[in-house]
Amino acid sequence: MTVSDAEFKAVLGRFPTGVTVVTSCDGERPVGVTVNAFASVSLDPPLALVCIDRRSHLHDVVVRAGYFAANILGAEQAEESRRFAGQSGDRNERFRQTPFHSGTTGAPILDAAIAHVECRVVAVYPGGDHSIFLGEVVALGASAGEPLIYYRARYGSLHPLDGGAGDINGVTLGATLDTTLDTALDAGIDTGVAPGQRE
Ligand SMILES: Cc1cc2nc3c(=O)[nH]c(=O)nc-3n(C[C@H](O)[C@H](O)[C@H](O)COP(=O)(O)O)c2cc1C
């Protein structure tokens, strides 16, 4: 069976995701691209992955730099997603219009992102027209805010189911997590702590 591009997009697009801007540095120059192919992989050691199109200018930048940051966008940041996907504005304007600071690795951290995960690249796997960058998480941080959601090529936000144990509204789930780190993250403090150091 052959799979057309249209079928692939129509079916895989029914898997809702968050949206990140993956950043790195080309020498001194900040570089960033909108990426929803981001996933956590392993807790011990702490690993996460991103899939980047081989034609993207970010691809070889990450290969050379050996690090990246995944900036998780908030519900108010659809415009940033479009900007870093090349759908609005000029590529060279992306960071001029977006407040950011340098993270522990040197990768740009978007000030308005609701969370960020900084990784050192530990492996690059072929993935068709993309490469799969596996990164060891070396620093991370989060602040309050709802995530931006991408579903069937449209943006949206979360509508938590009300009631019921384990709902995404945080009360039940939050109680099982490391309270100290969570409190710091909720307060918007960049812990600079790798997840492996939590225990
Ligand atoms: C919501 C969304 C998700 C995307 N996810 C990815 C992705 O996971 N990997 C990727 O390489 N490109 C992804 N793209 C496409 C890139 O953002 C886009 O091709 C961008 O223009 C590449 O930047 P460049 O042209 O500066 O290299 C996504 C675009 C959007 C709008």
The ligand as an ORCA input file, in Angstrom:
! r2SCAN-3c Opt
* xyz 0 1
  C       2.826     23.657     13.889
  C       4.065     23.361     13.079
  C       4.852     22.286     13.398
  C       6.015     22.003     12.687
  N       6.790     20.949     13.072
  C       7.967     20.715     12.438
  C       8.815     19.671     12.889
  O       8.482     18.928     13.813
  N      10.020     19.523     12.272
  C      10.401     20.330     11.229
  O      11.514     20.154     10.704
  N       9.602     21.313     10.761
  C       8.401     21.533     11.342
  N       7.580     22.533     10.913
  C       7.967     23.293      9.716
  C       9.026     24.350      9.994
  O       8.658     25.184     11.089
  C       9.198     25.222      8.725
  O       9.534     24.392      7.638
  C      10.230     26.298      8.862
  O      10.042     27.200      7.800
  C      11.636     25.855      8.771
  O      12.454     26.999      8.972
  P      13.579     27.419      7.919
  O      12.842     27.608      6.606
  O      14.104     28.688      8.474
  O      14.578     26.340      7.887
  C       6.400     22.827     11.600
  C       5.585     23.916     11.245
  C       4.435     24.181     11.986
  C       3.586     25.368     11.616
*
